[in-house]
Structures are given as C-alpha cells and as structure tokens.
Amino acid sequence: MINEALRKCALVICKHIRKVDVAGRIGGEEFAIILPQILLEYAIKSAERLRTEISQIKINSDQYTFSLTMSFGISISDSNDGEN
C-alpha cells in the first residue's frame, strides 16, 4: 500500500510541475520540488493544487480505503544572493 501511495503522489506531482521544475523523493514519505523563477504567490497556489489533488487519491486494501494528505513548506531564495 505504501508503494502505491508514493507512486500515486509522484504521478500527481509530475503531472502538475513545469518543465523547468525539479521534483524528487527525499526519502520515506518526503518529496521536494524546486520551482525556479516563481513568485511566492504562485508557489503557494501550486502547493495548494497538489494538496487538493492528492487528497482525492484513494488507496484500497483488503479491508479499508485510505485517503492521503500532504503538507507543504515553502522557502524562497533570491538568486542574486552573493553576486556582485
């Protein structure tokens, strides 16, 4: 079940990121997505779209059906840091 959940989350992420974005699994159940050249407001909207779509995923086992949730943190870096 865990592998199916990870696979389905990865598919949703790949479906929603741009060609310039980079997504990967850090380990366990953690993913990271790098969104270069994006404004904070669009990063927040992107995270919310992913959260909403992932919450609609259903994983079926023999006895139960599970829904998924995901939480996000966003960090912004100024690419001009350290340049002259």
N, C-alpha and C positions, 0 to 999 in steps of 0.2 A: 504494500500500500504506500509506503513512504516513497519508493522509487517512482510510482505512478504520480504521486502528488508533486514531486520535484520535476518530473518530466512535463507535466501539465503546466506548472508555473513557468518553466523555461520556455515553453511554446508561446504562452501569453506574452512574456517579456519580449521574445524575438519578434512577435507579430507587431508590437507597439513601438519598438525603437527605430530610430532613423539609421541610415547607412553609416553616418559618422559616429554613432554611439557605440559604446563597448559594454557588453554585459557578460558576466561570468559568475559562476558559483564559487564562493569563497571557501565554503566547507559546511558540512552539516546541512542546515536549512537556510544558510545565509547566501544571499546574492548581492552583487554590487553592479551598479550601472553608472558608467561615466557618460555624461551628457555635455560634450564640449560646445562652447559658443551658444549657451542657452541662458535666458533670463530667469531669475528666481521664480517669477510667477508661472512661467511655462514648465519649469521643473516640478513645481507643486501640482499643476494640472496633470502632468504626465504621471506622477506618482498616484494621484487620485484615480485616474483612469485605470491604471494597473491594479490598484487595490480593489476597485469596484468589479473589474472583470474576474480577478482571482477569487473574489468572494462568491462568485456564481459557479465555481467549479465544484462538482460533486464527485466524491470517491466512494465507490460501493465495495463493501466487504461482504462476507457471507451473512452477517447479522445486522450490519449497520450501514448507513450512508453518512459520510462525513463531508462537511463543508470546510473550506480553507479560509484562513485570514492571513493578512500580511501587514506588517507595519513598516514604515519608511522613515529614514532620516535623510536630510538634505544638507549638503555642505557646499558652499560656493568658494571658488578660488579665483582670484584676479590673476589672469595670465601675465600681467605686466609686472608682478612682484619680482623684484630683484633685477629688473632691466634698467639700463641707464637711459 
